[in-house]
């Protein structure tokens, strides 16, 4: 089983480890793209106003421009410590015995293991750096080549923008989260969806389960008290869909 996670907008402000060493990150096949994007992002941030516009930063986020300038020299921290959003709060990677079944999607690093050390940064997947294609297209070849050879069950907890980089097709299960009212109408509540995805990942890792099929995954989550509905792929190029429904 492999669990794919999105990053979070919320991040720790500063690390306390050695400077970035791209050669020590997992998935070395991604190193050339990482090198290129780090250089491009540092160059962009030499012009603060251009960086703010390109990276869609608010007034409170302008300090992120300086963070990006220091990518190669700033102290690093493990990815599981870096991301601080609600999904990661509910996931609690630091309390789990093994995060080796997790990969974190990132617009700057491509994919990270929880133990990979990187500095704080700011670059949304929606940003388009000067002279480059959209980041989803930049990452698609390298990430696709890395993941397409896997034959284990892929539990896809990424949000839409990150799923555009690569899809696991029928080997994967895309987990969606809905709120259902008394009349059966379903809506997406972003905060709830993030929290539930973190709880789903935590349950899988904490229990040490190894589902090998979408049905086994659905049965496990149902046994943990969730209301789940599993749907077969609409086409051969699509993943299974597993809906977690909250009343």
N, C-alpha and C positions, 0 to 999 in steps of 0.2 A: 504494500500500500504506500502511496505517495500522497501527501497533502499539499496542495498549492494554496498559498495565502497571498492576499494583497499586502502592500505596505500600509502604513498609516500616515496621515497628515501630521498627527502629533508625534513629536520626536523629542528625545532628550536634548538638552541644550549643549552638552559638551561631554567628550569622552575623557578617559584617563590613561589610555594605552598608547603604544607606539604609533608613529605616523602610518599612513596608508601604505600598504605593500600589496599591489594588485597581484603579484606573483604568489601570494599566500592565500588568496581567496579560492574557494571551491569553484568547480566548473571552469577550469583553465581555458577551455575552448572559447569562453566569452571574453577573455582578456583583451584581445585586439579592439573589440567594440567598446569595452570599458575604458581603455586607454584613450580612444578617440573622443568619447563623450566627456570624460573628465577634462581633457584639454580644451574642448569646445566650450564647456560650461565655465571654466576659469577665464577663458578669453572673453566670453560674453559679459562676465561680471566685472570686467575692467571698466565698463561704462555702466554706471549704476542705473541711470534712467532707462537705458535700453534693456537692462536685465530685469528691472521691475516690470516693464511692459511685457517682455517676452515670457517671463515666468509667472505673470499675472499675480504679482505680490500686492498685498494690501499695505497700508501705511505701517501697520504693526509688524509686518513681515520684512521690512526693508533690511533689517539686520542680517537676513539670510543671504544677501548679496555678499557680505563680508565672509560669512561662513563658506560660501562657494569658492571665493578667492583662495581660501586656505585649505582646500581639499587635500592637497599633497603634504601639508605640514601639520595639520591639526591633529590632536590626540583622537584616537579611535575608541570604539567600544563595540561589543558584540551586538549583532543585529537584534537579538532578543531583548537587549537592554535599550537599544536605540528607539524602537517603535513603541509608542506609549498610548495609542488610541484604545478605544473601548474593546475592540476585538482582542488586542493583546493583553488588556487587563483581564478579560474573561478567560483567555487561553492560559495565562500564567506559565509560560515556558520555563521560567527559572525554577519552578517547583516540580517540573517533570523530569523523569530519569533520563529520557532520550529524545532529542529533537531531530535525529538523523532522518526521520521520515518526512521532514518538512522542508519545503522550498518556498522562499518569499520572493514574489515578483517585485521588480523595481525598475523604474524608468532610467535610472542611472547605472545600476549594477547588473541588470538583466535578471539574474536569479541569485539568491543568497541562502546559505545554510544559516540557521540561527546563531552558530558560533563564529561566523565570518565577522571580522572586525573592519568597520568602516567609520568615517567621521560623519557627524551631522551634516545634512545637505538639504537643499530645496530644489526640486525639479519635478513638476507634475507631469504625468503622462501626456497631458494635453498640450504641453509646451512644444514649440517647433523651433529648434535652434537654427541660427542663420546658416543657410547653405545645405541644410539637411532635410531629408524627408521627415514625415511624422515619426515619432518615436516607436509607434507600433510597427511600422514598416522597417525601421532601423533594426529592431530586435528580432523580427520574425524569422529570418534565415538561421541565425545562430541558436536561438532558443528552440526553434522547431527541430533542428538537427540534433540537439542535445536530448530532447524529450521524446522524440518520436520512436526511438529504439526501445523505450521501456515497455515491458509487457505486464506490469503489475496494475492493480486497480488505482486509478487516480481520482482522488476526492478534491474536486475543484471548488474552492471557497473564494476565488477571486471575484472582484467586481468587473463590470462590463468592459471597461477600457483595457484592463490587463488580459481579459479573455480574448481580446482581438489579436493579441500577439501570436497566440497558439492555442488550439483546441484539441482535447484528447480524443475526440470522436467517440466511438462506442466503448473504448476502454475507460472512459471517464464518467463521473457522475457530477453534474453541476448542482450544487445545493442552493436552493432559493428559499427565502423566508417571507412569509406573509402574515398579516393580521386579518382575522376573519371576524366580521360583525355578526349580530344575531340573525341577520337575513342572508348570511352566506357570502356577502360581498367581501372580496379580498383586496387589500392594499399593501403596499410596501412601506414600512416604517424604517428609515435608514438606520437610526440608532439601534433599534431592536434587531435589525438584520445583522449588523456588525456584532452585537453582543451574542446573538445566537450562533453565528458562525464560529466565534471564539469558543463558546461552550461545546459545540459539536467537536471541534478539533481537540479540545481538552479531554473530553470523554473518550475519544478514540485512543489518544496517547496515554492517558492515565490508566485506562483499563488494559492496555496492551493488546487490544484486539487486532486481528489481521483479516478484515473482510477481503475476499477475493472476487466477489461479484456484487453488482448493485443491490441485488436482493438481500444478500447478507448484511450489507451496510444498512439498508432500510430496516431490517429486522432488529439489528443491534440498537439503532436509535429509538425504535419503537419500544424496545425493552427498557430503555432509560427514561421513558415517560413522555417522549415527544410524539405528537400526531404527525405522521409522515405519509406522503403519497408519492409513489414511484411511477414514472412514466417512461416508456421505451423511447429511444431516439426517433425523431421524425424522419430523419434520413441517415444514411451511412456515415455522413460527415459530421453528425451532431452527437453530443453526449447524451447519456441518460439524464433525466431530470428528477431530482428528489426535492419535493416541497415540504418544508417544515411549517406547519400552520399553527398559529397562536389564536386562541379564542379571545 
